[in-house]
Amino acid sequence: MDSFLNQTSFGTGYAGKDVVESIKTITWRYVCCAEQFQGDDASARNDFRQTLKLIAEQNREVCQALTVHLDGQQFTSEMEQMASGLYDGCI
């Protein structure tokens, strides 16, 4: 993601890195079944998508180049594997 930031119009600005850090943080929270993502799998997935959307909307200017990907794949197989092993204990 850092190389992507360096290649786009928002370049090395702190705002772009803040967005990336926010996305990385909520992704880690999702795969660890942390606060906000502690419900059943369907609810957690929905909350994750909604949180991604909120981050993008709050940082619209910075995210212009990223928003075209929001309807694409948001869950990697690695994320699914990590989260699926934890959800049994989160409910």
Steps between C-alpha positions, in 0.01 A plus 500: 500500500789739574631466144148575375496822706830610354371450145176696538417867500481517879856369508684520828239700689421400854130480423553205268707317758235570765237337280724199443563467874126519570433224248782286637371549855142400429623205292707377793208552736275301265734202468558500877126516572564812708251760621249601237544167317403267784162387373421217264695472175234664282469798734877538529541493121227761460654720771840469332360609163309788655808617689708491180232704326490752786879545492486561126209743528668698778816524291340536159767727354779267602311184403393596150747253350400225744120518498464317169616188687247512786252278318776250423645226715559624854564167670811300415513127566754568775262744671221244477717225650617717789153629577321166463718345768416781741128546449413185688634662817359848438130431512 
